[in-house]
Amino acid sequence: MLRAAASIATLAIAALAPACPALAGSTWDGLKAEVIGARPIQSGLGVVSLTAPARPEDQRAVPVAIDAHFIDGRTVKAVTLVVDENPMPVAAVFNMGPNQRHVSIKTAFRLNQQTEIRAIVEASDGALYMTSRLVKFAGGQAACAAPPTGDPEVIAANMGKMSVADVPAEGNATQIAHDIRLTLSHPNHTGMAMDQQTLLYIPLRMISALEVRQGDVKLFDMTGSITLAENPYFEFPVSLTADHNLNVVLKDSDGTEWSRTLPIRAGS
């Protein structure tokens, strides 16, 4: 089984030191053993695509999308997203539900500096496939140290709220599948940002886990990190012929848990 979920905790120690530029390829060379061990990894060409802006407008919330599929009977077991130059490089690990030959997920990340972003797909037979994309910056404050937006009392009051919205259909939409956007209200504090009033560091409080079910059917379980954007969103398809309720459990590093049942009105 892919070791990336465990690596999130292991690689968190990197947050104690400032991020610094690395020679091309050297960062991933050092991370690879922590993420996948000694397992072989193949090119993701034809299996997984990864999209992100080459020069994002806001490095506190850089949109990232992955699309993975198999046409040989295998299914997608897990998707791991890695941001090489971030203090916590393993950004998110999605353990997928059963029988998913096609997986599409969109979310947003904090990026600290110019970096490669990687998507690693694990097939149901254990084979690994990877693709990557370089994201460049013109400069500015490191996103992991950027203060949260909004009043702290309002942030605390809204923490744990969730909503589901319909995503307008594109050319590949079908009568039985439709994309929705799940938005979570959570600051995902990195522990590296300073309170502008007290000049003290805001304690770490990150999204540690997310469980998403359509009715009783697992869509995915995600292990999170400080790399997730503040108030993150997740776009993914749901079946219009299945249960019309989305059951979501959100957990954070403080041990707090929120559970919500959200109606799906996709296409309405």
C-alpha positions as CSV (number, residue, x, y, z in Angstrom):
1,M,0.0,0.0,0.0
2,L,1.2,3.5,-0.8
3,R,3.1,5.0,2.1
4,A,2.2,8.6,1.4
5,A,-0.4,8.9,4.2
6,A,2.2,8.0,6.8
7,S,4.7,10.4,5.1
8,I,2.6,13.4,5.9
9,A,3.4,13.1,9.6
10,T,7.0,12.2,8.9
11,L,7.6,15.1,6.5
12,A,6.0,17.6,8.9
13,I,9.4,18.0,10.6
14,A,10.4,20.0,7.5
15,A,8.1,22.8,8.7
16,L,10.6,23.5,11.4
17,A,13.1,24.8,8.8
18,P,12.6,27.4,6.2
19,A,12.0,26.2,2.6
20,C,15.0,26.8,0.3
21,P,15.6,26.4,-3.4
22,A,16.9,23.0,-4.6
23,L,18.6,21.8,-7.7
24,A,16.3,20.4,-10.3
25,G,15.2,16.9,-9.4
26,S,17.1,16.8,-6.1
27,T,14.0,17.5,-3.9
28,W,12.0,14.6,-5.4
29,D,15.0,12.3,-5.2
30,G,15.0,12.9,-1.5
31,L,11.3,12.6,-1.1
32,K,10.7,9.6,-3.2
33,A,11.7,7.0,-0.6
34,E,9.4,8.6,2.0
35,V,6.4,8.7,-0.3
36,I,6.6,5.4,-2.2
37,G,9.5,3.5,-0.7
38,A,11.4,1.3,-3.1
39,R,8.5,0.6,-5.4
40,P,8.9,1.2,-9.1
41,I,6.9,4.1,-10.6
42,Q,5.9,4.4,-14.2
43,S,5.2,7.4,-16.4
44,G,1.6,8.6,-16.1
45,L,1.2,9.3,-19.8
46,G,-2.1,8.1,-20.9
47,V,-3.2,7.3,-17.3
48,V,-3.2,10.5,-15.3
49,S,-3.3,14.2,-16.2
50,L,-2.5,17.1,-13.8
51,T,-3.4,20.7,-14.5
52,A,-2.4,23.8,-12.6
53,P,-1.6,27.4,-13.7
54,A,2.0,28.0,-14.8
55,R,2.0,31.3,-12.9
56,P,-0.8,31.4,-10.4
57,E,-2.5,34.7,-9.5
58,D,-2.7,33.8,-5.8
59,Q,-0.3,31.3,-4.3
60,R,-2.4,30.9,-1.2
61,A,-5.0,29.1,-3.3
62,V,-3.6,27.5,-6.5
63,P,-6.2,25.4,-8.3
64,V,-5.0,21.9,-9.0
65,A,-6.9,19.2,-10.9
66,I,-6.2,15.6,-11.6
67,D,-7.9,13.2,-13.9
68,A,-7.0,9.5,-13.9
69,H,-8.5,6.6,-15.7
70,F,-7.9,3.0,-16.7
71,I,-9.5,1.2,-19.7
72,D,-8.1,-2.3,-19.0
73,G,-10.4,-3.3,-16.2
74,R,-8.2,-1.9,-13.4
75,T,-9.6,0.7,-11.0
76,V,-8.0,3.7,-9.2
77,K,-7.1,2.7,-5.7
78,A,-5.4,6.0,-4.5
79,V,-4.2,9.4,-5.7
80,T,-1.4,11.2,-3.9
81,L,-0.6,14.8,-4.6
82,V,2.9,16.1,-3.8
83,V,4.3,19.6,-3.7
84,D,8.1,19.2,-3.8
85,E,9.1,22.5,-2.2
86,N,6.5,22.9,0.4
87,P,7.3,22.5,4.2
88,M,4.8,19.5,4.2
89,P,5.3,18.1,0.7
90,V,2.7,15.3,0.7
91,A,-0.3,17.6,0.2
92,A,-3.2,15.2,0.1
93,V,-3.8,11.4,-0.2
94,F,-7.1,10.3,-1.6
95,N,-8.1,6.7,-1.0
96,M,-10.8,6.0,-3.5
97,G,-14.0,4.1,-3.1
98,P,-14.7,0.8,-4.9
99,N,-14.9,0.3,-8.7
100,Q,-13.7,3.7,-9.8
101,R,-12.1,3.4,-13.2
102,H,-12.2,7.1,-13.7
103,V,-11.3,9.6,-11.0
104,S,-11.5,13.4,-11.3
105,I,-10.7,15.7,-8.4
106,K,-10.1,19.5,-8.2
107,T,-8.9,21.4,-5.2
108,A,-6.6,24.3,-4.2
109,F,-3.2,24.3,-2.5
110,R,-0.9,26.8,-0.8
111,L,2.4,26.9,-2.6
112,N,5.5,28.4,-0.9
113,Q,7.6,29.0,-3.9
114,Q,8.4,27.7,-7.4
115,T,7.8,24.0,-7.3
116,E,7.0,20.8,-9.1
117,I,3.5,19.4,-8.3
118,R,3.2,15.7,-8.7
119,A,0.2,13.3,-9.0
120,I,0.8,9.7,-8.2
121,V,-1.9,7.2,-9.0
122,E,-2.0,3.7,-7.5
123,A,-3.9,1.1,-9.6
124,S,-6.0,-1.7,-8.1
125,D,-3.1,-4.1,-8.9
126,G,-0.6,-1.9,-7.0
127,A,1.1,-0.4,-10.0
128,L,2.1,3.3,-9.6
129,Y,2.0,6.0,-12.2
130,M,3.2,9.6,-11.9
131,T,3.0,12.9,-13.8
132,S,4.2,16.4,-12.7
133,R,3.9,20.1,-13.6
134,L,6.2,23.0,-12.7
135,V,4.5,26.0,-11.2
136,K,6.4,29.3,-11.2
137,F,6.1,32.4,-9.1
138,A,7.1,36.0,-9.6
139,G,7.8,36.4,-5.9
140,G,5.9,37.5,-2.8
141,Q,5.2,36.1,0.7
142,A,5.4,32.3,1.2
143,A,1.9,31.1,1.3
144,C,2.3,28.8,4.3
145,A,3.3,31.9,6.4
146,A,0.5,34.1,5.1
147,P,-2.0,35.2,7.8
148,P,-5.6,33.9,7.5
149,T,-8.2,36.1,5.9
150,G,-11.0,37.5,8.1
151,D,-11.8,38.2,11.7
152,P,-10.5,35.4,14.1
153,E,-13.9,35.3,15.9
154,V,-15.8,34.9,12.6
155,I,-13.3,32.2,11.5
156,A,-13.8,30.3,14.8
157,A,-17.6,30.6,14.6
158,N,-17.8,29.3,11.0
159,M,-15.3,26.4,11.4
160,G,-16.8,23.1,10.3
161,K,-19.5,24.5,8.1
162,M,-19.9,22.8,4.8
163,S,-21.8,23.4,1.5
164,V,-22.4,21.7,-1.8
165,A,-22.9,23.5,-5.1
166,D,-23.6,22.4,-8.6
167,V,-20.7,22.7,-11.1
168,P,-21.9,23.8,-14.6
169,A,-21.8,20.8,-16.9
170,E,-19.2,20.7,-19.6
171,G,-19.0,18.7,-22.8
172,N,-18.1,15.4,-21.1
173,A,-21.1,15.5,-18.7
174,T,-23.6,12.6,-18.9
175,Q,-27.1,11.9,-17.7
176,I,-25.8,9.7,-14.8
177,A,-22.8,11.7,-13.6
178,H,-22.4,15.3,-12.6
179,D,-19.7,17.4,-10.9
180,I,-20.3,19.0,-7.6
181,R,-18.2,21.3,-5.4
182,L,-17.9,20.6,-1.7
183,T,-16.6,23.6,0.3
184,L,-15.3,23.4,3.8
185,S,-15.1,26.3,6.3
186,H,-11.8,25.7,8.0
187,P,-8.7,28.0,8.2
188,N,-6.3,25.1,8.0
189,H,-3.8,26.9,10.1
190,T,-0.2,26.0,9.2
191,G,1.5,27.0,12.5
192,M,3.8,29.3,10.5
193,A,1.5,32.4,10.2
194,M,1.7,35.3,12.6
195,D,-1.3,36.9,14.3
196,Q,-1.1,40.5,13.1
197,Q,-2.4,41.9,16.4
198,T,-0.6,39.8,19.0
199,L,2.5,39.1,16.8
200,L,2.4,35.5,18.1
201,Y,2.3,32.5,15.8
202,I,-1.2,31.1,15.3
203,P,-1.1,27.5,16.5
204,L,-1.2,24.6,14.0
205,R,-4.7,23.4,13.3
206,M,-4.9,21.6,10.0
207,I,-7.5,19.4,8.3
208,S,-6.3,15.9,9.0
209,A,-9.0,13.8,7.4
210,L,-12.1,14.0,5.2
211,E,-14.5,11.2,4.5
212,V,-17.0,11.6,1.7
213,R,-19.8,9.1,1.0
214,Q,-22.8,9.3,-1.4
215,G,-25.4,7.7,0.8
216,D,-23.5,4.7,2.1
217,V,-21.1,4.3,-0.8
218,K,-17.5,5.6,-0.3
219,L,-16.4,8.1,-2.8
220,F,-13.1,8.9,-1.1
221,D,-11.2,9.3,2.2
222,M,-8.6,12.0,2.2
223,T,-5.6,12.6,4.5
224,G,-4.9,16.3,4.6
225,S,-2.0,18.6,5.4
226,I,-1.1,22.3,5.8
227,T,-0.7,22.5,2.0
228,L,-4.5,22.5,1.6
229,A,-5.8,26.1,1.0
230,E,-7.8,28.0,3.7
231,N,-11.5,27.1,3.4
232,P,-10.7,24.4,0.8
233,Y,-13.0,23.1,-1.9
234,F,-13.2,19.8,-3.6
235,E,-14.8,19.2,-7.0
236,F,-15.7,15.6,-8.0
237,P,-18.4,13.7,-9.9
238,V,-21.5,12.1,-8.3
239,S,-23.9,9.7,-9.8
240,L,-27.3,11.1,-10.4
241,T,-28.8,7.6,-10.3
242,A,-27.5,7.0,-6.7
243,D,-28.5,8.4,-3.3
244,H,-29.0,12.1,-3.4
245,N,-27.3,12.8,0.0
246,L,-23.7,13.4,0.5
247,N,-22.4,12.3,3.9
248,V,-19.3,14.1,5.0
249,V,-17.0,13.8,8.0
250,L,-14.3,16.4,8.6
251,K,-11.6,16.0,11.2
252,D,-8.8,18.3,12.2
253,S,-5.5,18.0,14.1
254,D,-7.2,19.4,17.3
255,G,-9.3,16.2,17.4
256,T,-12.5,18.0,16.5
257,E,-14.9,16.2,14.2
258,W,-17.8,17.6,12.2
259,S,-20.4,15.4,10.4
260,R,-22.9,16.7,7.8
261,T,-25.5,15.3,5.5
262,L,-25.8,17.5,2.5
263,P,-28.5,17.1,-0.3
264,I,-27.2,16.7,-3.8
265,R,-29.2,18.7,-6.3
266,A,-26.8,18.2,-9.3
267,G,-28.3,19.4,-12.5
268,S,-31.4,20.9,-10.9
